[in-house]
């Protein structure tokens, strides 16, 4: 079980990471004009613009998934169940949480899950 000081540090880290992701997403939205922008230039320019747009959309999808995981971790902190494996109910090690603060499984359950996927 994690002590109060450690839990507060994880909460602060998750809140800061969430704020940084939201800030970056807002910056990306400001910089790109989206689908309503007229595409101009030759075919190579248009292809490059489309490629950049596709990459930005993929990155945003990944950021959205990470934001959802951060929100879930923050909710677990509020409920007092942060750091508890969702599969076996055991503690997730501090080292694992430091490496992956949004982890929902202990290392053993995660390894079992990954071996089943192969």
C-alpha positions as CSV (number, residue, x, y, z in Angstrom):
1,X,0.0,0.0,0.0
2,X,1.3,3.4,-1.0
3,X,1.7,6.1,1.7
4,X,-0.1,9.5,1.6
5,X,3.0,11.4,0.5
6,X,3.7,9.1,-2.4
7,X,0.0,9.2,-3.5
8,X,0.1,13.0,-3.5
9,X,3.2,13.0,-5.6
10,X,1.6,10.7,-8.2
11,X,-1.5,12.8,-8.2
12,X,0.5,15.9,-8.9
13,X,2.5,14.2,-11.6
14,X,-0.7,12.9,-13.3
15,X,-2.3,16.4,-13.1
16,X,0.7,18.0,-14.6
17,X,1.0,15.4,-17.4
18,X,-2.7,15.9,-18.1
19,X,-2.4,19.7,-18.3
20,X,0.6,19.4,-20.6
21,X,-1.3,17.1,-23.0
22,X,-4.2,19.4,-23.0
23,X,-2.0,22.4,-23.6
24,X,-0.2,20.7,-26.5
25,X,-3.6,19.6,-28.0
26,X,-4.8,23.2,-27.8
27,X,-1.6,24.4,-29.5
28,X,-1.9,21.8,-32.2
29,X,-5.5,22.9,-32.9
30,X,-4.4,26.6,-33.1
31,X,-1.5,25.7,-35.5
32,X,-3.6,23.6,-37.8
33,X,-6.7,24.9,-39.6
34,X,-8.3,21.5,-40.0
35,X,-10.5,20.3,-42.8
36,X,-11.8,23.7,-43.6
37,X,-8.4,24.9,-44.9
38,X,-8.1,25.1,-48.7
39,X,-5.3,22.9,-49.9
40,X,-3.1,24.8,-52.2
41,X,0.1,24.1,-54.1
42,X,1.1,21.3,-56.4
43,X,0.3,17.6,-55.8
44,X,3.4,17.0,-53.8
45,X,2.5,19.9,-51.4
46,X,-1.1,18.6,-51.1
47,X,0.2,15.1,-50.4
48,X,2.6,16.5,-47.8
49,X,-0.2,18.5,-46.1
50,X,-2.4,15.4,-46.0
51,X,0.4,13.3,-44.6
52,X,1.0,15.9,-41.8
53,X,-2.7,16.1,-41.1
54,X,-2.9,12.3,-40.8
55,X,0.1,12.1,-38.5
56,X,-1.4,14.9,-36.2
57,X,-4.7,13.0,-36.1
58,X,-2.9,9.8,-35.1
59,X,-1.0,11.6,-32.4
60,X,-4.2,13.2,-31.1
61,X,-5.8,9.8,-30.9
62,X,-2.9,8.5,-28.8
63,X,-3.1,11.6,-26.6
64,X,-6.8,11.1,-26.1
65,X,-6.3,7.5,-25.0
66,X,-3.5,8.6,-22.6
67,X,-5.8,11.4,-21.2
68,X,-8.5,8.8,-20.6
69,X,-5.9,6.6,-18.7
70,X,-4.8,9.6,-16.7
71,X,-8.4,10.5,-15.8
72,X,-8.9,6.8,-14.7
73,X,-5.8,6.9,-12.6
74,X,-6.9,10.2,-10.9
75,X,-10.3,8.7,-10.2
76,X,-8.7,5.7,-8.6
77,X,-6.7,8.0,-6.5
78,X,-9.9,9.7,-5.4
79,X,-11.5,6.3,-4.5
80,X,-8.4,5.1,-2.7
81,X,-7.6,2.2,-5.0
82,X,-4.7,3.6,-7.0
83,X,-1.8,1.2,-7.2
84,X,-4.0,-1.9,-6.9
85,X,-3.9,-4.4,-9.7
86,X,-7.3,-4.7,-11.4
87,X,-6.8,-8.4,-12.1
88,X,-5.4,-10.0,-9.0
89,X,-6.0,-7.2,-6.4
90,X,-2.4,-7.1,-5.3
91,X,-0.2,-4.1,-5.1
92,X,1.4,-2.6,-8.2
93,X,5.0,-2.0,-7.4
94,X,6.3,1.5,-6.8
95,X,8.9,1.0,-9.5
96,X,6.2,0.0,-12.0
97,X,4.1,3.0,-11.1
98,X,7.0,5.3,-11.4
99,X,7.7,3.9,-14.9
100,X,4.0,3.9,-15.9
101,X,1.8,6.0,-13.6
102,X,-1.3,4.9,-15.4
103,X,-0.6,1.2,-14.9
104,X,-3.7,-0.9,-14.0
105,X,-2.0,-4.2,-13.7
106,X,0.9,-5.5,-11.6
107,X,3.9,-6.6,-13.5
108,X,3.0,-10.3,-13.2
109,X,-0.5,-9.9,-14.5
110,X,0.7,-7.6,-17.3
111,X,3.2,-10.2,-18.4
112,X,0.5,-12.9,-18.3
113,X,-1.7,-10.6,-20.4
114,X,1.0,-10.0,-22.9
115,X,1.9,-13.7,-23.2
116,X,-1.8,-14.5,-23.9
117,X,-1.8,-12.0,-26.7
118,X,1.1,-13.7,-28.5
